[in-house]
Structure formats: structure tokens, C-alpha cells
Amino acid sequence: MTKLKMQNRQTFEDYLLENFNRNEGKYFTKEELINSYKEQTEGQEFMYDSFEKSIIWVNNVLGSRAYYINEKQAKDTEEILYAKIPIDNSVSKSIVPVDVLSRNYQEALDPVHQHELYLRYGMLNDDLLASNELLKCVHDKFGIEKQTVMKMQLGFYKEFLSIPVFNYSTAQYHVYETPEVINIKYIGDNGSKYFEPQTTSKLAMINSYSLLTSIIVVVRDYFQGFQLWQFLNREGLGAFYHIVLSPDGLDLLAEVMSDIELSKYKTFYLNIGSGNKADEVSDEILSKYPMFKRIIRE
């Protein structure tokens, strides 16, 4: 957009809307948006007396699509990780494979049980993908995009979001295989439950390991893991990161950290948030695994 055209824009809000339409899916900080506007308009001031009022107006117009503006906090955490990718040799994004957990199942220790779980989460995934209303609900409530629903085989059961619990592994799977699924977790407003009657204390993973993987990120929960994967995959960088978690939450995380194959990674991040419980678990983990760097979202 030329400066002349920008000068014909009447308000800062018009610029925000146009900026969003040109860059849908990208996050912007307050400073980036204001500086960009002033550069394009040779310092012209926007009409509202505060940036926050402008954002409220734009969010009301954009509705659920305005996440790129109001999730700066999530962006900050992701940018820290993104900026520290230790890629030894430059790799063209055009040849970086996209992380995919395929629809088929691997012949694991119990193939009959694997097939039962595969059919279950596959059916729930089909139901979710077939409903635009449910997809919008999942996006508005959890920040999960349709591509993530498809790749991660998420589904919907009554009032619960269903999530296949994939066992942690550093195996490199073919496109027709899926890592071992050890349970299906259902998460809703009133807590969570499992498809199997017992809970699962094993370490789980959001995405699979690949030839390019050099970084492990331990996250707090599935939603944080999905949001990080969405950001990385959008940049074509998902294959460099292995995102793992305890499916049963922070209480068992320190115990299952011993499952991690440390020799498979070059860089280690612990990103489980802040607070008394997170501080306690982080201290315990870092005392045993000092190679991890803790990231705390401000």
C-alpha cells in the first residue's frame, strides 16, 4: 500500500482492518502496529485516544478472527522459542516436512487395543470436522484451529473435546503410521476423564519426532502444546521441535521426565507456566535435569 493510499484512510481502525486482511494469522505487538501505521502515513495520528479502544473496536468487527491482536501473551512465549532455534545448517522451509500424525495406526504391543482406540478417536474426529458450528466452538473456546483438529485427530464427544494420548517416542514414523496411542482424554468445563477407566501416567507427545528434531519443549497441558504447535507449523518449523507433556498434569510431570531420551536433543526447554505449583515442579525437574532452561510467561 502506498503512502498516498494510506493518507486516504480516515482512521487508525481502517488501517488495522486492512492490515489484518493482508496478514491473517500473524501476531502483532502494539508497538509494531503503531509504528507501521505511522511509517505508512508519515506520522499521522489515529483518531481514537488510545490503542486499546481501537483494538476493542476492531475486535468487535472481526469477531473470533481477531486472535492475532489479543493473544500477545501467547506470542511472547512462542517468539522466545522461535528465536532460539539452533539450526546448524540452513534448511529451506520448502523442504521441511509438515508434522503429521496420520489416520492409520501402528502395529504396537497390543494391535487389537490400538485398533479399538483408533476407530474411536477417528470417528470423533470425523464428527468434529463435519460440523462448522463445533469447529467454531472449539476455536473460540480453546484457540484450536481446524488444521490442528485434523492433524492431531481431535474430536468432540457430548460436551468434551477428545484428544488421543500418543505415547512419547523418538521413533521416526512413516506417513502411514501413527505413534502408539495409549488412551483418549476427554476435556470439558467440569474436568477431564479418560476413555479407559484408568488414567495414564506415561509421558505423552503433541507431535512426532523427525530427522530434523533438535529441540524438546515440555509444556503444561494440551492446549498450550497445541497453540505452540500451531505457531511453529505456521512458520514451517514444527519438525524441529518435539513438544511433550504429562497427560495427567503437573503432579506427575517430574516422575515421567525420566522417559525422555536426552541424547536425542540439543536444546531443552521447560515451559509450564508460573505459580506455586509450577515453581515447585520446575525446581524438582531442574535439580535433576539442569540442561533444561525454564521459560516463564510474564
Summary of the structure (lengths in Angstrom):
residues: 298
radius of gyration: 21.1
end to end distance: 35.0
largest distance: 66.8
contacts: 863
relative contact order: 0.11
helix: 47%
strand: 14%
